Structure formats: structure tokens, C-alpha cells
Amino acid sequence: MDKETKIYIAGHKGMVGSAIWRALEAKGYCNLIGATSKTLDLRNQLEVKNFIQKEQPQVIIDAAAKVGGILANNNFPYQFIMENMQIQNNLISSSVEAGIEKFIFLGSSCIYPKLAPQPLKEDYLLTDSLEPTNEWYAIAKISGVKACEAIRKQFGKDYVSLMPTNLYGTHDNFDLTSSHVLPAMMRKFHEAKLNNNATVSLWGSGTPMREFLFVDDMAQAVVFALENKLPEHLYNVGTGEDLTIKELAETIQKVIGHQGAIDWDSTKPDGTPRKLMDISKMHSLGWKHQVALEEGIQKTYAWFLENEGKYKQVKL
């Protein structure tokens, strides 16, 4: 891949998109383009088509999505399925029409069935029912995966889908109404620490197991997919290691220095019992994560402390 290659990163201001931008810049890529939601509404088909025809990128990386945790998915199912399908369908269809040969689509481990065998293999897609608390987002992402697979099959283009496990890191969303579990916990423990080490209330039993990947490692996986023609259409991206939500909470509590108690609210849903990714395909090709969980939490908390007063998504 030539360093002059024009690359459009959709969602370049988000946690994942900004990490991809930084990773590409660090490797010397100098022709990166992006557009904020104020200048380009990715839900608008005509706007997306006109933007791609005008800019004529050679590669598109789709890191744009409407995302959120269990609460947001439960409260806004229509927006989660419709807006995500609009975003990805507009980008994918416009890319095909414009003759773009390489497209990297980012999804989520929630595309796999709720009770699929562990660890989750790419082959388990569409073999059983989804987790009800995030099926709307999952269905949208599955449609994107299948669209990219269809394009590879019909047109022979290098369209590949990367399915990350739970991501976290700098530039994350710490708004408790829409954030994922790790940043939500980080904010709760931080505020409780400032409030005389008050008790922290967390959802569920703490027994479900989850896998977490630092966002900069995800960005390196995207760079890897950019610089190599991967032989298949779908790849899991993760660490291959998981821990209970209770263990996660205790790790975050330790990093933040909160000395109070944790109250587990078992009336709230747990979500999927376990989601561990089988990442053997990516490992066999040569990619592997570099940042351990506690180190990543330390990096994320340091960023949080530096930005809590000015970062618009953090409402402390």
C-alpha cells in the first residue's frame, strides 16, 4: 500500500476512527480524509454518494456507527437497526458504484449467537438466535458483513469485515446513558472516589465473562488489513482472553484508587453469559494485540483525567 494512497475513514472523530487515523499517520500515510457529521450525514444516501464521487478515495474504512450499551440498545431499537444500516449501506453501495477496490468494514462480536460455543468462531455467524438486548445493532452489522461477502463473491473486490471484541481506550464515550461497560465503570468509580469513596452500584451479577481490546490494538489490526489482502471475508479481532465483569470492576477500582464498596444490582440484566473470540485466523496471518488489560485501563484513565473538563462526551 502506497503511503500516498487516498484513504477515507468514516467516523474519524470517534474512538475507533481516531485511533485508526493516528495509527496510519504514524506509519507515514499522508493522504487521509474524513468528514464530520456536520458536513456529511452518512445516513443520507445522496450526500454519501456525492462525497465519494467528489473525493474519489482509493480505500474506505468504515468506523462509523451508532453505538451504545445495553440501556441505549433497549431504549432505541429502531435507531440502532435503521441508522446503522443506512450508514453502512450508503458507504458500501457508493463504494461499489465508484469502483473502489478495497473496503474495510468494522463490526462487533455481538453479531454471533447468544449461546454459541466458546470461543466464538467466524463460522458461528447465523447459526442461532442473537442476544435480545443488542440484536438491533447486531442485525445491522450482520447485513454489512454479508454485503461485503457478496461483493467479494460477485465482483472480486477486496472488501473485508473485521469483528472486534469489546473495545475501550482514549477518546471513549463516558456518558452513563450511552456508554459501554468499561468506560461507564471508570466514570462511576472516579466519581465515587471523589465523593468520599462512596459505594458504587453496578448492573447485573458480575458473573458474565467479557473480553476487552485496547482501541490502539484494533487500529493496528485495521492497518494490517489495509496493507495485506486477507484471504477470507470475515475476521475476529480480540485478545483471546476474558475475565468476569466482577474482575473487570475490581481491576478498574484498583487503577482508579477507589476504596469503597461495590453493590451488584441483580435486578438488572447481565446480557450474554460469555463472549470470547476465537482469533486464531488473525493470529495465523501475523496480527496479535500488544496492550494488556490493566495497562490499557491505566492509559484510558490517564486520558480521562486529562480531558474530563473539556471532552464534550464526558459530563461530570
N, C-alpha and C positions, 0 to 999 in steps of 0.2 A: 504494500500500500504506500503510494507516494505521499510525502508529507504535505504536498500542495493539494491533495485531494479535497474537494469541497464537501464538507460533512455537515448536514443539518441535524441538530439534536433537538428533537421536540421535547418540551418540558425541561429546558436547560437551566431554569431557575430553581427547580425542585431539588430535593435531597439527592436523588439518583442522577438526574441530569447534570447538576452542577459538579458532582463527583466525576462523571464521565468527561465533562469539559476540562476539568483540572488534569485528569489523567492523560488526555490527549495532548493538551498544551505541554505537559511535562515531557512528553515523548517527541515534541517538535512539530506537531500538526499545527499549521498556521492558517488554515482556511476554514475555520469553524463558523457556523452561523446558527442563530437562534432567533426566536420571536416571542415576546411576552404575550400574555393573554389580552393585554390592552391593544396590541397591534394585530393580533391574529387569533381569531376564535376557532380553535380546532374542531369545534362541534359544527361549524358551518362549512358545508361541502364546497361551495363556490370559492370561499375565501382560501381554503387549503389548496384547492386546485390552482388558483391564480398565483398563490405564493410559490408553489413548487415550480410552476411553469416559468415564473419570473426569475427565481433564484437559480434554478437548474442545478441542484446539488447532485453529486455523484453517489452519495451514500446517505441514507436516512436512518437515524437511531430513534426509535420511539420509546422515550422515557416519560411520556405524558400520560396521566391517568387521573381520574377522580378516585382518591383513596381514603381509607379511614378504618377504624377498628370495629368491634362488634356493635357498639352503640350506634355508630353512624350507618353501618350497613343495615341494621334493623329498622332504623328510623326513616331511611331514604332509599328503599329498594329500587324504585323507578329510576331515580337519578343515577344510581350505581350501575344499573344494567344499560340504560339508554345512553347516557353521556359517554361511558367508556366505549360502547360500540360505535358511537358517532365519531369519537376521536380517532380510534384505530382504523375504522373503515375508511374514513376520509383520507388518512395518511397512506394506507395501503393501496387503495384504488387509484389515488392520484399518482403514486409512485409507479404503478404498473403502466398507467397511461403515458407517463413521462419517460418511460423506458429505463427507469433506474434499476440497475442490476443487483445492487446489494442493499438489503434492508434488515435491520436488527430489531426484533420485537421483544419487548420485556413484559413478562407476566408475573405470576405469583405461584407459590406452592399450593395455594388454595384451589387450584384447578383440579386437584386429584380428589378421588372419592374420600368421604369422611372416614370410612373404616377400611381403607385399602391396607394391604400388608405393608409392614415397615422393614427397611426403609423404602421410601416411595421411588419407584422406577418410572421412567418415562412411559413405559408400556402400559401402566395402570390407568392412563387417561381414558375416561368414558367407560370404565368397567363397572361402575356402581354409582349410587346416589351421592350428592355433594353435602357438605356441611350447611345446614339451613341458615345459619347466622351470616354467611357471606356468599351464598350461592349466586346472588345477583351479579356481584363483581366477578365471581368465578366463571359464570356462563359467558359474560362478555369477553373475558380473556381467552377462554377456550375457543370462541369463534375467531379470535385473532390468530391463535395458533393454527387452526385448521385452514384459515385463509392463506397464511404463509406456506403451509404444506401444499395446498392446492396450486399455488403459484410455482413452487418448485417442480411439482409434478407436471403441470401443463406447459409452463414456459421455460423451465430450466434455469430460472434466476436464483441467485444466492440469497434467499430470504430465510432467515433463521430465527428461532424463538428461544430465548433464554428465560428459564423459570427460577428466579431466586427464592431462597427461603426468606424468613423474616429479616428485613433489613433495618439497620439503625445507624446512627452516626451524626456527624456535623450537618448543620442545616436541616435537621429533622423538624417535625411538627410537634410542639409541646402543648397544644391546645387540648385540654382534657375532654372536650366534647367530640373531637375528631381524630385524636392521635392513637397510635398503636400502643401495645402493652409496655414496651421498654421505655420510650420517652414519657409516657404517662406516669409510670412508676418513678422515673427520675424526677419529674416535677413534683410529684406528691411527697417523696422523701425529702427533697430540697426544701419545700415549703414547711414541712413538719419539723425539720431541723431548725429552721428559723423561728418556728413557733414553740420554742422550749421543748423540742423533741417530742411533739405530740404524737399520739397513736396514728398510724397510717392504715386506712381501710382499703383493702384490695378485693377485686371481684373474684368469685369462684372459690374453689377448694385449695388451689395451689398445686394440685397433683398433675394436671396435664403437662406433657413434655413438649418443649419447643427448641428449635434450632435458630441461631442468630448469626447473621453475617454482617461484618462491618462494611459500610457502603463503599469505601475505597477499594475493598477487595472485589466487590461487584463491578466497579468501574474497570478494574483490571481484566475481569472476565469479558467485558464488552470490547475492550481493546484487543484481547486475544481473538475474539470472534471477528473483529474488523480485519485483523492482519492475517487471518487464516481462513481458508474456505472449509468450513466444517462439513463433514460428510453426511450428516443427518439434519433433520429439520428442527428437532427439539432437544434441549439440554437442560438438565437441572444444574443450579449453581448454589452451592452451600458449603458448609464445613464438614458435614458428615458426622457431627457431634451434637447431642442435645442435652438438655437438663430440665428439671421441673421448674414450673413457674415460681414455686417457693424458693428454690435455689437461686433463680434469677433475682428475685426480690432481695434475698439476703446478700447477694453479690453487689447489687446496686446500693443497698443500705450501707454496706461496708465502704464502698468507694466514696459515698457522699458524707459518711460520718454521722449518720442519724443514729441516736441512742435509744429511741423509743420503741414501743411495741408495734406489732403488725396484727391487724384484725382481718381475718378472711371471711368475707360475706358469701356464704354458701348458697344464699338465695339467688345470686347472680349466676349467669351461665358460664360454663367452663370453655365451651367451644369444642373443637376436635380433641380427642384424648391425646393424640400424638401426631406430630408431623416432622418426620426425619427424612431428609432427602438422600436418595442414592445418587452420589456424584461420581460414580466410577467412570462414566463416559467422558466427562470433562477432565478427570484425572488422567485417563489413558491418553488424552490428546496433549497434555502438558500443563494445564492450568491447575493451580492449587491456592487456597486462601493463605494469607500471611499473618493476619492480626487475630490474636487470641481474644476471647470474650472480655475478660477483665481489663485488658489493655485498651480494647475498643471502647468500653464503658468509661474509662478514665479520660480518653481523648474526647469523647462526646460530652462528658460533664464539664471538662475544661472549656470547650467551645460554648456550652450552655451558659456558664458563668460569665464569659466574656460578652455574650450577646443578649442576656436576659432583659436588659433595659432598652434595647433598640430593635431587636428582631421582631418583626411585626406579628409572627405567629405565636410568640410567647406572651401570654397575657398574665403576668404576675402582679 
